[in-house]
Amino acid sequence: MTRHLSRTYLGSAAACAICLFSAPAAFADLTADDVWQQWRGYMERAGYDVKPGATDANSGTLTVSDLALTMSMEGTDVSMTMPEITFRENGDGTVDIGFPASFPLDVMVKEGGEDVALTMTFTHEGLAMTASGDPEETTYDMAADSFGISLDKVEAEGETYEDAASATMEGIAGRYALSAGEVMGYMSDLTADSLSYTVDIADSEGAVKLDGSLTGITSKSTGSMPSEGDPEDMAKYLADGFSADATMGFTGASYAMEAGGEGETVSVQGQSGAGDLGVTFSSGGIGYSGALTDLVLAISGSEIPLPSIDISMGEYGFNFLMPVSKSDAPEDFASAIRFVDLTVSDMIWGLFDPAGVLPRDPATVEIDLSGKANWAVDIFDPENAEAMMGDSLPGEVHELTLNALQVKLAGADLTGSGAFTFDNDDLQTFPGMPRPEGAVNLKLVGGNGLLDKLGQMGLMPEEQLMGARMMLGLFARPGDGEDTLTSTIEIDANGGVLANGQRLR
């Protein structure tokens, strides 16, 4: 069971909730029926089969009863039933939209011959939603005391689990806007005071209990959705105009997990300051980014030979961007990761450096790459799956830039930057790869001092120390300042490799 829980089933349910609560208001119009028809069209465009049990119009209020929403995609069936939704005209060109205080959501996941059935409930308190504008440019405002989702039942592998997880968001306020057309544009801007969540699962393999929270939440998104197309045919869906760009931020987070089974236990406690997440997806590329500040973790357990492993970090971040569509022109890609001011407790240092020989200053690791590349195929087209799984990817790299490199640890600090271009017509100079041309500049401060300390600790025998110093002498030269080495590694137009002007190849 815990294997299934490792998958993010609740993620799809949360997406359904966001879609559901944002879609109706995004189609506000002067009449209740227009709002309902546009809301229905939005949900159908998003991939849902929408079937109302009955509709009743009376004195400017349209009531939709026994509404069923279903979707099937990639082995997952989603069904949602709402007893009633109301669309009430206010007489001033705006429409209020009312939802039931709670309604169920069922998800069936079919994978590898095993079915996992999830039964969930959405709830809200104090939800107020008002739509205004016209069918071409529509805006709505919403506020709620709380939104909630609970995982009431999980049926998997012949077992049933009750009340497995829940999440509650409080103090919500937001605005959505939509532009009508063959390619529908949308935007959203949401804030919330807090989000809390819990997971509590126990089975014959063990038990997991997880509690967490976020505070000071902000969320913004923009995007477009074509009127025709199937999200399962993502290559065509992107070509038809689908795009999404979303960011979420928070001012603080906390996390606590307890797990155990078969005589083993583990505990993880964590918290952080401000953080953010970002996602972008369009025919121009797919990207992910994120950052955390002031991260603190404490890990303990029966298999850990210390009372606790304590880790702190001033900043953690990542960034990823790559093209997804076939193109003859080079497009942007990027990949970056950084760990800034990473520290561990003295108890951990003491395992391999009990005498305190090595400096215990905070460590930093950062690699930031960007460049230009293009695909020869649409990578989301199923017909290209075999090509994507081959030994060589169907694409070309044209430029690669090392924007930043830093490895700062135990008194040594390596930094660097550089850039290369690639000749994709020359696969002979460097067999099997396009010929690079460019240079990277490196600087190492404290390298010899670190080697001395490793030798003092007995971690490197004398012959290895001599070999390491010889390599430094081959690739580097003295720089300004004490214990400073610099190096320029260059690949010229003829495929020659040089270190500080000395030919290596």
C-alpha atoms as one frame of an Amber mdcrd trajectory, in Angstrom:
protein
   0.000   0.000   0.000   2.767   2.439   0.863   4.098   1.884  -2.670   0.848
   3.206  -4.083   0.837   6.127  -1.681   4.241   7.179  -2.943   2.486   8.228
  -6.122   0.793  11.609  -6.104  -2.818  10.563  -6.599  -4.018  13.570  -4.625
  -2.341  15.851  -7.164  -4.893  15.060  -9.872  -7.721  15.532  -7.399  -6.405
  18.932  -6.364  -6.203  19.925 -10.033  -9.851  18.935 -10.440 -10.804  21.137
  -7.507  -8.935  24.159  -8.849 -10.479  23.666 -12.279 -13.931  23.271 -10.787
 -13.884  26.291  -8.497 -12.249  28.603 -11.027 -14.103  27.612 -14.188 -17.668
  28.684 -13.374 -16.873  32.240 -12.453 -14.527  32.617 -15.360 -17.569  32.504
 -17.650 -19.791  35.061 -15.977 -22.266  36.862 -18.240 -25.383  38.996 -17.968
 -27.684  35.965 -17.730 -27.508  32.891 -15.543 -27.996  30.567 -18.522 -25.073
  32.086 -20.420 -22.819  31.572 -17.413 -23.896  27.933 -17.089 -23.412  27.222
 -20.809 -19.991  28.823 -20.815 -18.986  27.004 -17.620 -20.089  23.736 -19.214
 -18.105  24.514 -22.353 -15.007  25.252 -20.302 -15.193  21.939 -18.451 -15.753
  20.041 -21.706 -12.801  21.820 -23.266 -10.715  20.726 -20.275 -11.588  17.099
 -21.065 -14.617  16.415 -18.850 -17.865  14.774 -19.924 -20.539  17.020 -18.371
 -24.005  15.559 -17.707 -26.559  17.525 -15.680 -29.436  15.585 -14.169 -31.821
  18.533 -14.492 -31.846  22.309 -14.965 -34.478  24.685 -13.619 -34.730  28.424
 -14.352 -36.860  30.572 -12.070 -36.840  34.332 -11.428 -33.290  34.930 -12.636
 -31.830  31.872 -10.909 -30.724  28.762 -12.777 -30.338  25.593 -10.707 -28.370
  22.653 -12.095 -29.070  19.444 -10.176 -27.267  16.093  -9.967 -24.377  17.250
 -12.103 -21.967  14.458 -13.123 -18.430  15.189 -14.358 -16.302  12.337 -15.694
 -12.916  12.050 -17.368 -10.800   9.126 -18.584  -7.130   9.604 -19.348  -4.081
   7.312 -19.408  -5.528   4.563 -17.236  -7.204   6.925 -14.761 -10.969   7.440
 -14.496 -12.241  10.485 -12.589 -15.886  11.037 -11.659 -17.431  13.839  -9.623
 -21.069  14.311  -8.625 -22.487  17.616  -7.406 -26.011  17.688  -5.965 -26.627
  21.285  -7.003 -25.053  24.419  -8.483 -26.908  27.723  -8.682 -26.382  30.695
 -11.002 -28.202  33.775  -9.673 -28.517  37.044 -11.595 -27.963  40.119  -9.410
 -29.695  42.560 -11.752 -26.544  44.609 -12.312 -24.878  42.505 -14.984 -23.192
  40.175 -12.517 -23.989  36.598 -11.548 -23.377  34.842  -8.235 -22.448  31.167
  -8.374 -23.227  28.830  -5.508 -21.784  25.395  -4.775 -22.873  22.719  -2.318
 -20.992  22.764   0.971 -19.544  19.337   0.149 -19.511  16.909  -2.756 -17.724
  13.636  -3.603 -14.984  12.801  -6.074 -14.087   9.244  -7.123 -10.834   8.300
  -8.864 -10.046   4.865 -10.304  -6.419   4.227 -11.253  -5.725   1.191 -13.445
  -2.082   0.231 -13.701  -0.352  -3.080 -14.324  -3.502  -5.117 -13.734  -4.033
  -3.544 -10.302  -6.895  -1.161  -9.563  -6.678   1.551  -6.927  -9.967   3.242
  -6.035  -9.955   6.585  -4.225 -13.025   8.154  -2.639 -12.659  11.838  -1.763
 -14.784  14.707  -0.523 -14.426  18.403  -1.331 -15.724  20.946   1.179 -15.841
  24.709   1.553 -16.955  27.273   4.096 -18.060  30.796   3.273 -17.436  30.572
  -0.467 -18.609  33.674  -2.342 -18.112  33.905  -6.100 -19.320  36.700  -8.388
 -18.784  36.868 -12.133 -18.910  40.060 -14.179 -18.159  41.381 -17.654 -19.258
  39.873 -20.947 -18.592  36.662 -22.889 -15.531  38.152 -24.577 -13.750  39.497
 -21.483 -14.940  38.019 -18.203 -13.680  38.613 -14.686 -14.788  37.134 -11.413
 -13.908  37.606  -7.795 -13.998  34.912  -5.149 -13.335  34.513  -1.446 -13.760
  31.672   1.022 -13.062  30.972   4.653 -11.725  27.544   3.684 -11.432  24.857
   1.034 -10.917  21.245   2.056 -10.293  17.858   0.492 -10.292  14.552   2.323
  -9.248  11.108   1.137 -12.023   9.140   2.796 -11.270   5.686   1.452  -8.546
   3.883  -0.472  -9.158   0.412  -1.897  -6.040  -1.335  -3.189  -4.587  -4.840
  -3.265  -7.677  -6.242  -1.570  -7.426  -3.876   1.402  -9.428  -0.827   2.455
  -7.989   2.216   4.236 -10.211   4.826   5.853  -9.478   8.544   6.374  -6.034
   8.291   4.795  -5.329  11.971   4.094  -6.763  15.481   4.160  -5.810  19.052
   3.292  -7.340  22.410   4.216  -6.661  25.855   2.778  -7.870  28.867   4.782
  -8.370  32.568   4.157  -8.696  32.401   0.376  -9.197  35.379  -1.919  -8.694
  35.591  -5.649  -9.603  36.883  -9.073  -9.845  35.093 -12.395 -10.208  36.447
 -15.913 -10.913  34.814 -19.254 -10.825  35.882 -22.890 -13.120  33.950 -25.229
 -12.095  32.644 -28.638 -10.958  29.597 -30.550  -7.942  29.655 -28.257  -9.245
  30.665 -24.862  -6.973  32.790 -22.676  -7.114  32.801 -18.884  -5.369  34.242
 -15.855  -5.680  33.802 -12.112  -4.374  35.521  -9.000  -4.954  33.808  -5.654
  -3.854  34.317  -2.057  -4.426  32.165   1.019  -3.445  32.525   4.645  -2.438
  28.898   5.105  -2.534  25.338   3.839  -2.318  22.349   6.172  -2.221  18.673
   5.214  -1.976  15.295   6.873  -1.460  11.686   5.760  -2.056   8.772   8.129
  -1.721   5.251   6.717  -1.103   1.901   8.364  -1.046  -1.586   6.843   0.749
  -4.879   7.276   3.950  -3.411   5.811   4.138  -0.481   8.196   2.719   2.925
   9.028   3.292   6.474   7.800   2.081   9.677   9.435   2.801  13.004   7.790
   1.792  16.515   8.830   2.730  19.742   7.092   1.727  23.329   6.512   2.388
  26.377   4.341   1.726  30.006   5.267   1.370  33.221   3.276   0.444  31.538
  -0.003   0.335  33.350  -3.343  -0.503  31.792  -6.698  -0.627  33.249 -10.206
  -1.234  31.645 -13.574  -1.787  32.513 -17.221  -2.462  30.285 -20.176  -4.527
  29.351 -23.185  -6.700  26.400 -24.140  -7.717  25.494 -27.723 -11.389  24.856
 -28.435 -10.576  21.610 -30.225  -8.038  18.944 -29.438  -7.336  16.139 -27.038
  -4.954  16.661 -24.084  -3.881  13.026 -24.498  -2.478  13.963 -27.937  -0.160
  16.507 -26.360   1.920  17.225 -29.462  -1.164  18.382 -31.391  -2.661  20.075
 -28.335   0.464  22.211 -28.006   0.504  22.967 -31.728  -3.140  24.078 -31.505
  -2.241  26.672 -28.869  -2.290  25.129 -25.400  -0.055  26.898 -22.892   0.232
  27.212 -19.120   2.422  29.338 -16.888   1.955  29.113 -13.116   3.835  30.229
 -10.020   3.213  29.635  -6.329   4.970  31.239  -3.383   4.784  30.980   0.396
   6.351  32.712   3.382   7.004  29.624   5.504   6.636  25.853   5.630   6.850
  23.043   8.168   6.945  19.277   7.805   6.919  16.276  10.129   6.925  12.581
   9.235   6.954   9.418  11.322   7.246   6.027   9.618   7.869   2.510  10.807
   7.538  -1.150  10.018   9.191  -4.501  10.660  11.014  -3.169  13.707  12.430
  -0.087  11.973  11.479   3.547  12.523  12.378   6.877  10.953  11.451  10.438
  11.850  11.911  13.592   9.762  11.250  17.114  11.061  11.698  20.131   8.831
  10.878  23.773   8.317  11.790  26.558   5.934  11.323  30.225   5.282  10.008
  31.662   2.040   9.867  29.527  -1.085   8.386  29.358  -4.561   7.581  26.940
  -7.367   7.062  27.636 -11.059   5.867  25.650 -14.076   5.655  26.682 -17.716
   4.426  24.535 -20.597   3.784  25.448 -24.233   4.928  24.611 -27.733   7.962
  26.749 -26.917   9.120  24.430 -24.142   8.558  22.996 -20.702  10.123  24.441
 -17.578  10.237  23.933 -13.828  11.806  26.101 -11.146  11.786  26.300  -7.386
  13.536  27.768  -4.373  13.572  27.422  -0.592  15.259  29.600   2.021  16.362
  28.892   5.585  15.787  25.149   5.367  16.277  23.080   8.552  16.010  19.266
   8.690  16.397  16.777  11.527  16.399  13.058  10.676  16.488  10.228  13.204
  15.677   6.544  13.188  16.523   3.070  14.322  18.966   2.519  11.436  20.760
   5.859  11.869  23.898   5.571  14.051  23.366   9.016  15.591  20.702  10.555
  17.813  19.878  12.879  14.910  21.205  14.016  11.544  20.810  17.797  11.561
  21.081  19.720   8.296  20.499  23.386   7.524  20.714  25.353   4.306  20.489
  29.052   3.567  19.024  28.461   0.115  18.091  25.616  -2.202  17.001  26.154
  -5.785  16.624  24.506  -9.169  15.693  25.472 -12.709  14.987  23.368 -15.786
  13.885  24.364 -19.290  13.883  22.462 -22.574  12.165  22.603 -25.980   9.411
  20.087 -26.711   8.448  20.735 -30.348  10.108  19.948 -33.650  12.034  22.959
 -34.874  14.734  23.824 -37.389  15.788  26.851 -35.335  17.744  26.527 -32.061
  15.662  27.138 -28.930  16.540  27.861 -25.308  17.311  25.201 -22.728  18.592
  25.516 -19.166  19.492  23.425 -16.156  20.585  24.734 -12.775  20.779  23.600
  -9.182  22.188  25.288  -6.102  22.750  24.458  -2.444  23.858  27.582  -0.593
  25.351  27.693   2.925  24.805  24.014   3.664  25.796  22.946   7.181  25.631
  19.679   9.103  25.932  19.128  12.831  29.308  18.615  14.523  28.193  15.089
  15.361  28.222  14.228  11.646  31.593  15.904  11.113  32.924  13.882  14.023
  32.285  10.607  12.219  35.150  11.233   9.765  36.989  14.233  11.275  36.932
  13.839  15.070  40.032  16.017  15.511  38.433  18.956  13.693  41.174  19.242
  11.065  38.874  20.373   8.254  37.231  23.817   8.315  33.527  23.458   8.990
  32.363  26.569   7.183  29.020  26.368   5.331  29.301  24.619   1.966  27.905
  25.815  -1.348  27.371  23.885  -4.578  26.002  25.640  -7.673  25.854  24.652
 -11.334  24.024  26.908 -13.807  23.873  25.883 -17.478  21.994  27.320 -20.457
  22.169  26.986 -24.199  20.494  26.506 -27.551  19.200  23.219 -28.979  16.455
  21.862 -31.213  14.504  18.634 -31.643  14.114  16.923 -35.009  10.763  15.481
 -33.846   7.858  16.394 -31.559   8.878  14.581 -28.391   5.279  14.123 -27.158
   4.127  12.464 -30.380   3.638   8.725 -29.619   4.963   7.872 -33.075   8.353
   9.218 -31.970   8.562   7.150 -28.783  11.000   4.651 -30.294  13.292   7.418
 -31.515  13.274   9.029 -28.057  14.299   5.719 -26.462  17.199   5.145 -28.864
  20.910   5.410 -28.132  21.077   8.917 -29.622  18.360  11.520 -29.169  16.851
  13.006 -32.351  18.079  16.542 -31.884  21.045  18.903 -31.940  22.862  21.049
 -29.375  24.161  24.340 -30.783  25.367  26.330 -27.768  26.232  25.571 -24.141
  27.034  28.248 -21.560  28.322  27.632 -18.058  26.842  30.698 -16.390  28.115
  29.788 -12.943  30.003  26.999 -11.202  30.873  26.952  -7.524  31.920  24.153
  -5.205  32.843  25.568  -1.801  33.673  22.947   0.813  36.107  22.304   3.670
  38.155  25.440   3.052  38.424  25.115  -0.741  36.450  27.155  -3.267  36.213
  26.238  -6.973  34.472  28.716  -9.303  34.123  28.876 -13.053  32.294  30.056
 -16.162  32.549  29.530 -19.889  30.807  28.955 -23.202  30.968  26.588 -26.171
  29.391  26.352 -29.615  28.885  23.052 -31.458  29.315  22.169 -35.127  26.683
  19.498 -35.778  28.090  18.835 -39.256  31.398  17.638 -37.771  30.943  14.324
 -35.966  34.450  13.075 -36.773  36.796  15.326 -34.781  35.232  14.032 -31.571
  33.730  10.738 -32.786  29.989  10.526 -32.286  29.466  14.069 -31.004  29.352
  17.524 -32.628  32.650  19.390 -32.463  32.744  21.952 -29.625  34.598  25.260
 -29.731  35.044  27.600 -26.789  36.624  27.887 -23.366  35.929  27.562 -19.659
  37.744  29.593 -16.989  38.297  28.029 -13.561  39.650  29.330 -10.258  40.522
  27.261  -7.193  41.265  28.866  -3.827  42.479  26.704  -0.956  43.007  23.549
  -2.989  46.524  22.785  -1.766  45.505  23.510   1.797  42.685  20.982   1.517
  45.090  18.364   0.148  47.419  18.976   3.098  44.572  18.460   5.566  43.386
  15.283   3.848  46.909  13.951   4.115  47.105  14.970   7.778  43.883  13.033
   8.438  45.224   9.961   6.668  42.440  10.007   4.083  44.943  10.336   1.200
  48.294   8.514   1.172  51.390  10.426   0.098  51.502   8.958  -3.421  47.922
  10.060  -4.081  48.710  13.541  -2.787  51.666  13.773  -5.152  49.504  12.638
  -8.059  46.824  15.203  -7.251  49.384  18.017  -7.062  50.891  16.947 -10.382
  47.462  17.110 -12.009  46.920  20.591 -10.584  50.292  21.626 -11.957  49.398
  20.280 -15.396  46.025  22.007 -15.714  46.446  25.115 -13.535  48.823  27.994
 -12.888  49.301  30.231  -9.829  46.827  33.067  -9.515  46.662  36.239  -7.466
  46.453  35.552  -3.762  47.649  32.811  -1.455  46.895  29.201  -2.455  45.110
  30.312  -5.617  45.158  28.464  -8.936  43.553  29.429 -12.244  42.994  27.521
 -15.441  41.594  28.173 -18.895  40.548  25.028 -20.749  40.022  25.761 -24.445
  38.878  23.778 -27.484  39.882  25.502 -30.709  38.349  25.409 -34.194  40.519
  22.450 -35.187  39.505  20.316 -32.235  42.665  21.015 -30.253  42.385  20.995
 -26.465  44.552  23.475 -24.555  45.089  24.181 -20.863  46.455  27.685 -20.249
  47.752  27.736 -23.811  49.506  24.359 -23.542  48.206  21.808 -26.019  46.808
  18.626 -24.458  45.287  17.226 -27.659
